[in-house]
Amino acid sequence: MPTDTNAPRQDRGNQELRLAVLLLALTLGLLITAAVVYLALVHPSAAEPLAVGATVLGALTGTGGLIVCVLGHGR
């Protein structure tokens, strides 16, 4: 049975690139988290400003993810 040459094929390279970027982002996030925890332990007076900054960064990340999700499903 002949295969349909017009059928779209999945690009495995694109999935591998996405996985690599996701793993790099996860590693970077863990390194930043560890650095912030270490800084808060060494300088306890900086713990509250670091917590506020982490909260704002988390809210911005969540908002950005939501926007990307909404725009991605709109296509």
PyRosetta script that sets phi, psi and omega in degrees:
from pyrosetta import init, pose_from_sequence

init()
pose = pose_from_sequence("MPTDTNAPRQDRGNQELRLAVLLLALTLGLLITAAVVYLALVHPSAAEPLAVGATVLGALTGTGGLIVCVLGHGR")
pose.set_psi(1, 124.5)
pose.set_omega(1, -178.3)
pose.set_phi(2, -72.6)
pose.set_psi(2, 147.8)
pose.set_omega(2, 178.0)
pose.set_phi(3, -87.0)
pose.set_psi(3, 151.5)
pose.set_omega(3, 179.1)
pose.set_phi(4, -80.8)
pose.set_psi(4, 116.0)
pose.set_omega(4, -177.8)
pose.set_phi(5, -77.5)
pose.set_psi(5, -13.4)
pose.set_omega(5, 179.8)
pose.set_phi(6, -88.8)
pose.set_psi(6, -8.2)
pose.set_omega(6, -179.0)
pose.set_phi(7, -72.0)
pose.set_psi(7, 135.7)
pose.set_omega(7, 179.3)
pose.set_phi(8, -69.1)
pose.set_psi(8, 140.1)
pose.set_omega(8, 177.7)
pose.set_phi(9, -107.7)
pose.set_psi(9, 148.5)
pose.set_omega(9, 176.4)
pose.set_phi(10, -77.9)
pose.set_psi(10, 139.2)
pose.set_omega(10, 178.6)
pose.set_phi(11, -93.6)
pose.set_psi(11, 107.6)
pose.set_omega(11, -177.8)
pose.set_phi(12, -68.2)
pose.set_psi(12, -30.7)
pose.set_omega(12, -179.9)
pose.set_phi(13, -63.1)
pose.set_psi(13, -35.1)
pose.set_omega(13, 179.3)
pose.set_phi(14, -67.3)
pose.set_psi(14, -40.3)
pose.set_omega(14, 178.4)
pose.set_phi(15, -66.6)
pose.set_psi(15, -39.4)
pose.set_omega(15, 179.5)
pose.set_phi(16, -66.8)
pose.set_psi(16, -38.4)
pose.set_omega(16, 177.6)
pose.set_phi(17, -65.2)
pose.set_psi(17, -42.6)
pose.set_omega(17, 177.6)
pose.set_phi(18, -61.6)
pose.set_psi(18, -41.9)
pose.set_omega(18, 178.8)
pose.set_phi(19, -64.0)
pose.set_psi(19, -42.5)
pose.set_omega(19, 179.6)
pose.set_phi(20, -64.1)
pose.set_psi(20, -42.6)
pose.set_omega(20, 178.5)
pose.set_phi(21, -65.1)
pose.set_psi(21, -41.0)
pose.set_omega(21, 178.5)
pose.set_phi(22, -62.8)
pose.set_psi(22, -43.3)
pose.set_omega(22, 178.4)
pose.set_phi(23, -66.5)
pose.set_psi(23, -38.3)
pose.set_omega(23, 176.5)
pose.set_phi(24, -65.4)
pose.set_psi(24, -40.6)
pose.set_omega(24, 178.3)
pose.set_phi(25, -65.3)
pose.set_psi(25, -40.0)
pose.set_omega(25, 177.8)
pose.set_phi(26, -63.9)
pose.set_psi(26, -43.2)
pose.set_omega(26, 178.3)
pose.set_phi(27, -63.5)
pose.set_psi(27, -43.6)
pose.set_omega(27, 178.7)
pose.set_phi(28, -63.5)
pose.set_psi(28, -41.8)
pose.set_omega(28, 177.6)
pose.set_phi(29, -62.3)
pose.set_psi(29, -40.8)
pose.set_omega(29, 177.9)
pose.set_phi(30, -66.7)
pose.set_psi(30, -38.9)
pose.set_omega(30, 177.9)
pose.set_phi(31, -65.3)
pose.set_psi(31, -41.8)
pose.set_omega(31, 178.4)
pose.set_phi(32, -65.4)
pose.set_psi(32, -42.0)
pose.set_omega(32, 178.5)
pose.set_phi(33, -61.5)
pose.set_psi(33, -44.3)
pose.set_omega(33, 178.9)
pose.set_phi(34, -63.2)
pose.set_psi(34, -39.5)
pose.set_omega(34, 178.8)
pose.set_phi(35, -65.4)
pose.set_psi(35, -39.4)
pose.set_omega(35, 179.6)
pose.set_phi(36, -68.3)
pose.set_psi(36, -41.0)
pose.set_omega(36, 178.1)
pose.set_phi(37, -63.6)
pose.set_psi(37, -43.5)
pose.set_omega(37, 178.6)
pose.set_phi(38, -62.0)
pose.set_psi(38, -43.7)
pose.set_omega(38, 179.8)
pose.set_phi(39, -63.7)
pose.set_psi(39, -38.8)
pose.set_omega(39, 178.8)
pose.set_phi(40, -68.2)
pose.set_psi(40, -31.9)
pose.set_omega(40, 177.6)
pose.set_phi(41, -73.9)
pose.set_psi(41, -37.6)
pose.set_omega(41, -178.4)
pose.set_phi(42, -76.2)
pose.set_psi(42, -39.0)
pose.set_omega(42, -179.5)
pose.set_phi(43, -122.2)
pose.set_psi(43, 86.7)
pose.set_omega(43, -176.4)
pose.set_phi(44, -60.1)
pose.set_psi(44, -26.0)
pose.set_omega(44, -179.9)
pose.set_phi(45, -69.3)
pose.set_psi(45, -19.1)
pose.set_omega(45, -179.8)
pose.set_phi(46, -90.2)
pose.set_psi(46, -0.5)
pose.set_omega(46, -175.2)
pose.set_phi(47, -65.5)
pose.set_psi(47, -43.3)
pose.set_omega(47, -177.7)
pose.set_phi(48, -67.0)
pose.set_psi(48, -47.4)
pose.set_omega(48, 176.1)
pose.set_phi(49, -61.6)
pose.set_psi(49, -34.4)
pose.set_omega(49, 177.6)
pose.set_phi(50, -66.9)
pose.set_psi(50, -37.5)
pose.set_omega(50, 178.1)
pose.set_phi(51, -65.6)
pose.set_psi(51, -40.4)
pose.set_omega(51, 177.8)
pose.set_phi(52, -64.8)
pose.set_psi(52, -43.6)
pose.set_omega(52, 178.2)
pose.set_phi(53, -63.0)
pose.set_psi(53, -40.2)
pose.set_omega(53, 178.4)
pose.set_phi(54, -65.9)
pose.set_psi(54, -37.6)
pose.set_omega(54, 178.2)
pose.set_phi(55, -65.1)
pose.set_psi(55, -44.6)
pose.set_omega(55, 179.0)
pose.set_phi(56, -64.6)
pose.set_psi(56, -43.7)
pose.set_omega(56, 179.2)
pose.set_phi(57, -62.9)
pose.set_psi(57, -40.6)
pose.set_omega(57, 177.3)
pose.set_phi(58, -64.3)
pose.set_psi(58, -40.1)
pose.set_omega(58, 178.4)
pose.set_phi(59, -65.8)
pose.set_psi(59, -41.1)
pose.set_omega(59, 178.5)
pose.set_phi(60, -65.5)
pose.set_psi(60, -39.6)
pose.set_omega(60, 178.6)
pose.set_phi(61, -64.9)
pose.set_psi(61, -43.8)
pose.set_omega(61, 178.6)
pose.set_phi(62, -63.9)
pose.set_psi(62, -40.9)
pose.set_omega(62, 178.2)
pose.set_phi(63, -64.9)
pose.set_psi(63, -42.3)
pose.set_omega(63, 177.2)
pose.set_phi(64, -62.9)
pose.set_psi(64, -42.0)
pose.set_omega(64, 177.3)
pose.set_phi(65, -63.4)
pose.set_psi(65, -39.8)
pose.set_omega(65, 178.2)
pose.set_phi(66, -65.1)
pose.set_psi(66, -41.4)
pose.set_omega(66, 178.7)
pose.set_phi(67, -64.0)
pose.set_psi(67, -43.5)
pose.set_omega(67, 178.7)
pose.set_phi(68, -63.2)
pose.set_psi(68, -40.5)
pose.set_omega(68, 179.5)
pose.set_phi(69, -63.8)
pose.set_psi(69, -44.7)
pose.set_omega(69, -178.9)
pose.set_phi(70, -66.9)
pose.set_psi(70, -44.1)
pose.set_omega(70, 179.5)
pose.set_phi(71, -68.2)
pose.set_psi(71, -32.8)
pose.set_omega(71, 179.2)
pose.set_phi(72, -68.9)
pose.set_psi(72, -35.7)
pose.set_omega(72, -179.8)
pose.set_phi(73, -82.3)
pose.set_psi(73, -13.0)
pose.set_omega(73, 179.7)
pose.set_phi(74, -75.7)
pose.set_psi(74, -14.1)
pose.set_omega(74, -178.4)
pose.set_phi(75, -75.9)
pose.dump_pdb("model.pdb")
